[in-house]
Amino acid sequence: MPIEDDDRPRKKVTHEIGQDLSLLSVEELTERVALLKTEIARLEEAATKKRASRDAANSIFKS
C-alpha cells in the first residue's frame, strides 16, 4: 500500500538567499514568499524596538 503524501512528515520550509528557484513549484514559491514576508515583519519590529531603546538611552545621557 503506497504512503499518501499527507501521511509523510512535511519538510520545514526554508529559504537560502540566492538559491536556484527553477525546481520549486508555484505552491513552494508562494510558501517561501509568505515565510520571508513574516520574517521581514519580525526584523522590522526588532529594529523598531532597538531604535526606541537607543533613543531612550541617548535622551538620558544627553540631558
N, CA, C and O atoms as a Tinker XYZ file with bonds, in Angstrom:
   252  protein
     1  N      0.835000   -1.176000    0.000000    73     2
     2  CA     0.000000    0.000000    0.000000    64     1     3
     3  C      0.889000    1.251000    0.000000    63     2     4     5
     4  O      1.737000    1.405000    0.878000    81     3
     5  N      0.698000    2.147000   -0.982000    73     3     6
     6  CA     1.548000    3.341000   -1.038000    64     5     7
     7  C      1.224000    4.327000    0.087000    63     6     8     9
     8  O      0.087000    4.438000    0.546000    81     7
     9  N      2.237000    5.011000    0.495000    73     7    10
    10  CA     2.065000    6.035000    1.529000    64     9    11
    11  C      1.494000    7.287000    0.881000    63    10    12    13
    12  O      1.998000    7.756000   -0.139000    81    11
    13  N      0.442000    7.821000    1.480000    73    11    14
    14  CA    -0.158000    9.069000    0.982000    64    13    15
    15  C      0.754000   10.242000    1.305000    63    14    16    17
    16  O      1.460000   10.227000    2.313000    81    15
    17  N      0.738000   11.255000    0.450000    73    15    18
    18  CA     1.554000   12.451000    0.688000    64    17    19
    19  C      1.235000   13.099000    2.026000    63    18    20    21
    20  O      2.130000   13.615000    2.696000    81    19
    21  N     -0.043000   13.077000    2.424000    73    19    22
    22  CA    -0.439000   13.729000    3.673000    64    21    23
    23  C      0.079000   12.997000    4.905000    63    22    24    25
    24  O      0.160000   13.585000    5.983000    81    23
    25  N      0.430000   11.720000    4.757000    73    23    26
    26  CA     0.915000   10.932000    5.890000    64    25    27
    27  C      2.402000   11.149000    6.154000    63    26    28    29
    28  O      2.888000   10.873000    7.251000    81    27
    29  N      3.106000   11.633000    5.173000    73    27    30
    30  CA     4.543000   11.850000    5.336000    64    29    31
    31  C      4.786000   13.140000    6.106000    63    30    32    33
    32  O      4.070000   14.125000    5.930000    81    31
    33  N      5.809000   13.124000    6.965000    73    31    34
    34  CA     6.124000   14.384000    7.657000    64    33    35
    35  C      6.576000   15.428000    6.642000    63    34    36    37
    36  O      7.369000   15.137000    5.746000    81    35
    37  N      6.067000   16.633000    6.791000    73    35    38
    38  CA     6.454000   17.714000    5.880000    64    37    39
    39  C      7.805000   18.267000    6.263000    63    38    40    41
    40  O      8.112000   18.457000    7.440000    81    39
    41  N      8.603000   18.521000    5.248000    73    39    42
    42  CA     9.883000   19.160000    5.468000    64    41    43
    43  C      9.628000   20.621000    5.811000    63    42    44    45
    44  O      8.781000   21.269000    5.196000    81    43
    45  N     10.359000   21.137000    6.792000    73    43    46
    46  CA    10.208000   22.535000    7.170000    64    45    47
    47  C     10.641000   23.419000    6.003000    63    46    48    49
    48  O     11.687000   23.199000    5.393000    81    47
    49  N      9.823000   24.410000    5.711000    73    47    50
    50  CA    10.131000   25.327000    4.618000    64    49    51
    51  C     11.285000   26.222000    5.047000    63    50    52    53
    52  O     11.226000   26.876000    6.088000    81    51
    53  N     12.317000   26.241000    4.245000    73    51    54
    54  CA    13.443000   27.149000    4.477000    64    53    55
    55  C     13.803000   27.783000    3.146000    63    54    56    57
    56  O     13.433000   27.290000    2.081000    81    55
    57  N     14.509000   28.852000    3.229000    73    55    58
    58  CA    14.929000   29.508000    2.000000    64    57    59
    59  C     16.335000   30.036000    2.175000    63    58    60    61
    60  O     16.668000   30.650000    3.189000    81    59
    61  N     17.145000   29.789000    1.178000    73    59    62
    62  CA    18.512000   30.303000    1.170000    64    61    63
    63  C     18.570000   31.410000    0.125000    63    62    64    65
    64  O     18.196000   31.203000   -1.030000    81    63
    65  N     19.032000   32.567000    0.527000    73    63    66
    66  CA    19.120000   33.702000   -0.376000    64    65    67
    67  C     19.992000   33.323000   -1.570000    63    66    68    69
    68  O     21.106000   32.828000   -1.401000    81    67
    69  N     19.480000   33.559000   -2.773000    73    67    70
    70  CA    20.227000   33.301000   -3.995000    64    69    71
    71  C     20.110000   31.882000   -4.540000    63    70    72    73
    72  O     20.717000   31.565000   -5.564000    81    71
    73  N     19.342000   31.024000   -3.875000    73    71    74
    74  CA    19.251000   29.646000   -4.343000    64    73    75
    75  C     18.493000   29.551000   -5.661000    63    74    76    77
    76  O     17.717000   30.442000   -6.008000    81    75
    77  N     18.726000   28.461000   -6.394000    73    75    78
    78  CA    18.054000   28.218000   -7.667000    64    77    79
    79  C     16.571000   27.981000   -7.415000    63    78    80    81
    80  O     16.212000   27.103000   -6.631000    81    79
    81  N     15.714000   28.743000   -8.063000    73    79    82
    82  CA    14.274000   28.638000   -7.865000    64    81    83
    83  C     13.585000   27.811000   -8.947000    63    82    84    85
    84  O     12.381000   27.568000   -8.866000    81    83
    85  N     14.326000   27.383000   -9.942000    73    83    86
    86  CA    13.716000   26.721000  -11.086000    64    85    87
    87  C     13.077000   25.379000  -10.751000    63    86    88    89
    88  O     12.178000   24.939000  -11.466000    81    87
    89  N     13.511000   24.725000   -9.698000    73    87    90
    90  CA    12.965000   23.415000   -9.348000    64    89    91
    91  C     11.782000   23.494000   -8.384000    63    90    92    93
    92  O     11.198000   22.466000   -8.042000    81    91
    93  N     11.422000   24.699000   -7.942000    73    91    94
    94  CA    10.331000   24.862000   -6.985000    64    93    95
    95  C      9.000000   25.042000   -7.699000    63    94    96    97
    96  O      8.932000   25.658000   -8.762000    81    95
    97  N      7.943000   24.497000   -7.104000    73    95    98
    98  CA     6.598000   24.657000   -7.658000    64    97    99
    99  C      6.057000   26.041000   -7.283000    63    98   100   101
   100  O      6.633000   26.749000   -6.458000    81    99
   101  N      4.952000   26.398000   -7.902000    73    99   102
   102  CA     4.309000   27.673000   -7.593000    64   101   103
   103  C      3.911000   27.695000   -6.117000    63   102   104   105
   104  O      4.065000   28.714000   -5.444000    81   103
   105  N      3.399000   26.569000   -5.616000    73   103   106
   106  CA     2.993000   26.490000   -4.211000    64   105   107
   107  C      4.187000   26.684000   -3.282000    63   106   108   109
   108  O      4.087000   27.378000   -2.270000    81   107
   109  N      5.319000   26.069000   -3.630000    73   107   110
   110  CA     6.517000   26.227000   -2.806000    64   109   111
   111  C      7.013000   27.668000   -2.834000    63   110   112   113
   112  O      7.431000   28.205000   -1.808000    81   111
   113  N      6.967000   28.285000   -3.991000    73   111   114
   114  CA     7.382000   29.684000   -4.089000    64   113   115
   115  C      6.468000   30.575000   -3.254000    63   114   116   117
   116  O      6.938000   31.489000   -2.576000    81   115
   117  N      5.165000   30.310000   -3.304000    73   115   118
   118  CA     4.202000   31.086000   -2.526000    64   117   119
   119  C      4.455000   30.924000   -1.030000    63   118   120   121
   120  O      4.385000   31.897000   -0.280000    81   119
   121  N      4.748000   29.707000   -0.595000    73   119   122
   122  CA     5.067000   29.452000    0.815000    64   121   123
   123  C      6.302000   30.227000    1.237000    63   122   124   125
   124  O      6.349000   30.796000    2.327000    81   123
   125  N      7.290000   30.244000    0.374000    73   123   126
   126  CA     8.532000   30.952000    0.715000    64   125   127
   127  C      8.325000   32.461000    0.768000    63   126   128   129
   128  O      8.907000   33.140000    1.614000    81   127
   129  N      7.506000   32.982000   -0.126000    73   127   130
   130  CA     7.204000   34.417000   -0.096000    64   129   131
   131  C      6.532000   34.766000    1.231000    63   130   132   133
   132  O      6.888000   35.756000    1.870000    81   131
   133  N      5.557000   33.947000    1.646000    73   131   134
   134  CA     4.872000   34.184000    2.924000    64   133   135
   135  C      5.856000   34.096000    4.087000    63   134   136   137
   136  O      5.822000   34.923000    4.998000    81   135
   137  N      6.726000   33.099000    4.055000    73   135   138
   138  CA     7.736000   32.932000    5.098000    64   137   139
   139  C      8.638000   34.162000    5.187000    63   138   140   141
   140  O      8.907000   34.667000    6.277000    81   139
   141  N      9.099000   34.636000    4.037000    73   139   142
   142  CA    10.003000   35.784000    4.015000    64   141   143
   143  C      9.293000   37.073000    4.434000    63   142   144   145
   144  O      9.899000   37.913000    5.100000    81   143
   145  N      8.023000   37.246000    4.059000    73   143   146
   146  CA     7.276000   38.425000    4.498000    64   145   147
   147  C      7.122000   38.441000    6.014000    63   146   148   149
   148  O      7.244000   39.488000    6.649000    81   147
   149  N      6.855000   37.273000    6.584000    73   147   150
   150  CA     6.752000   37.164000    8.042000    64   149   151
   151  C      8.080000   37.505000    8.696000    63   150   152   153
   152  O      8.121000   38.203000    9.709000    81   151
   153  N      9.158000   37.014000    8.118000    73   151   154
   154  CA    10.485000   37.288000    8.676000    64   153   155
   155  C     10.837000   38.769000    8.545000    63   154   156   157
   156  O     11.438000   39.334000    9.459000    81   155
   157  N     10.482000   39.403000    7.445000    73   155   158
   158  CA    10.733000   40.835000    7.270000    64   157   159
   159  C      9.995000   41.630000    8.334000    63   158   160   161
   160  O     10.556000   42.555000    8.921000    81   159
   161  N      8.745000   41.279000    8.583000    73   159   162
   162  CA     7.964000   41.977000    9.617000    64   161   163
   163  C      8.616000   41.808000   10.985000    63   162   164   165
   164  O      8.674000   42.756000   11.768000    81   163
   165  N      9.103000   40.609000   11.272000    73   163   166
   166  CA     9.767000   40.348000   12.556000    64   165   167
   167  C     11.054000   41.170000   12.688000    63   166   168   169
   168  O     11.343000   41.714000   13.753000    81   167
   169  N     11.814000   41.253000   11.607000    73   167   170
   170  CA    13.048000   42.045000   11.622000    64   169   171
   171  C     12.769000   43.534000   11.790000    63   170   172   173
   172  O     13.470000   44.226000   12.529000    81   171
   173  N     11.739000   44.022000   11.098000    73   171   174
   174  CA    11.379000   45.435000   11.217000    64   173   175
   175  C     10.924000   45.774000   12.633000    63   174   176   177
   176  O     11.254000   46.839000   13.156000    81   175
   177  N     10.164000   44.869000   13.254000    73   175   178
   178  CA     9.712000   45.084000   14.630000    64   177   179
   179  C     10.898000   45.119000   15.594000    63   178   180   181
   180  O     10.945000   45.959000   16.493000    81   179
   181  N     11.848000   44.213000   15.407000    73   179   182
   182  CA    13.040000   44.188000   16.261000    64   181   183
   183  C     13.850000   45.470000   16.094000    63   182   184   185
   184  O     14.340000   46.031000   17.074000    81   183
   185  N     13.991000   45.929000   14.856000    73   183   186
   186  CA    14.745000   47.166000   14.600000    64   185   187
   187  C     14.048000   48.361000   15.245000    63   186   188   189
   188  O     14.710000   49.235000   15.805000    81   187
   189  N     12.721000   48.407000   15.172000    73   187   190
   190  CA    11.961000   49.499000   15.779000    64   189   191
   191  C     12.168000   49.513000   17.291000    63   190   192   193
   192  O     12.375000   50.576000   17.877000    81   191
   193  N     12.113000   48.348000   17.926000    73   191   194
   194  CA    12.319000   48.261000   19.378000    64   193   195
   195  C     13.730000   48.689000   19.758000    63   194   196   197
   196  O     13.925000   49.391000   20.750000    81   195
   197  N     14.710000   48.266000   18.969000    73   195   198
   198  CA    16.097000   48.649000   19.277000    64   197   199
   199  C     16.315000   50.145000   19.100000    63   198   200   201
   200  O     17.022000   50.772000   19.889000    81   199
   201  N     15.705000   50.717000   18.061000    73   199   202
   202  CA    15.802000   52.168000   17.861000    64   201   203
   203  C     15.201000   52.917000   19.046000    63   202   204   205
   204  O     15.771000   53.897000   19.524000    81   203
   205  N     14.039000   52.447000   19.518000    73   203   206
   206  CA    13.383000   53.097000   20.651000    64   205   207
   207  C     14.256000   53.015000   21.899000    63   206   208   209
   208  O     14.367000   53.992000   22.639000    81   207
   209  N     14.875000   51.863000   22.141000    73   207   210
   210  CA    15.776000   51.716000   23.294000    64   209   211
   211  C     16.981000   52.633000   23.169000    63   210   212   213
   212  O     17.388000   53.278000   24.135000    81   211
   213  N     17.547000   52.687000   21.973000    73   211   214
   214  CA    18.722000   53.540000   21.746000    64   213   215
   215  C     18.357000   55.000000   21.929000    63   214   216   217
   216  O     19.104000   55.752000   22.556000    81   215
   217  N     17.211000   55.413000   21.386000    73   215   218
   218  CA    16.781000   56.803000   21.513000    64   217   219
   219  C     16.503000   57.174000   22.970000    63   218   220   221
   220  O     16.807000   58.286000   23.403000    81   219
   221  N     15.917000   56.228000   23.729000    73   219   222
   222  CA    15.659000   56.481000   25.149000    64   221   223
   223  C     16.974000   56.636000   25.907000    63   222   224   225
   224  O     17.101000   57.527000   26.746000    81   223
   225  N     17.939000   55.788000   25.623000    73   223   226
   226  CA    19.242000   55.879000   26.280000    64   225   227
   227  C     19.944000   57.172000   25.897000    63   226   228   229
   228  O     20.540000   57.832000   26.747000    81   227
   229  N     19.876000   57.535000   24.627000    73   227   230
   230  CA    20.512000   58.785000   24.187000    64   229   231
   231  C     19.893000   59.991000   24.867000    63   230   232   233
   232  O     20.604000   60.933000   25.215000    81   231
   233  N     18.592000   59.981000   25.061000    73   231   234
   234  CA    17.942000   61.139000   25.684000    64   233   235
   235  C     18.338000   61.264000   27.153000    63   234   236   237
   236  O     18.412000   62.374000   27.681000    81   235
   237  N     18.592000   60.143000   27.814000    73   235   238
   238  CA    19.021000   60.189000   29.224000    64   237   239
   239  C     20.439000   60.742000   29.322000    63   238   240   241
   240  O     20.710000   61.589000   30.173000    81   239
   241  N     21.335000   60.283000   28.475000    73   239   242
   242  CA    22.728000   60.686000   28.574000    64   241   243
   243  C     22.992000   62.066000   27.979000    63   242   244   245
   244  O     24.024000   62.664000   28.283000    81   243
   245  N     22.120000   62.580000   27.163000    73   243   246
   246  CA    22.307000   63.917000   26.583000    64   245   247
   247  C     21.697000   65.000000   27.465000    63   246   248   249
   248  O     21.911000   66.190000   27.235000    81   247
   249  N     20.942000   64.586000   28.466000    73   247   250
   250  CA    20.293000   65.576000   29.358000    64   249   251
   251  C     21.265000   66.209000   30.305000    63   250   252
   252  O     20.878000   67.055000   31.112000    81   251
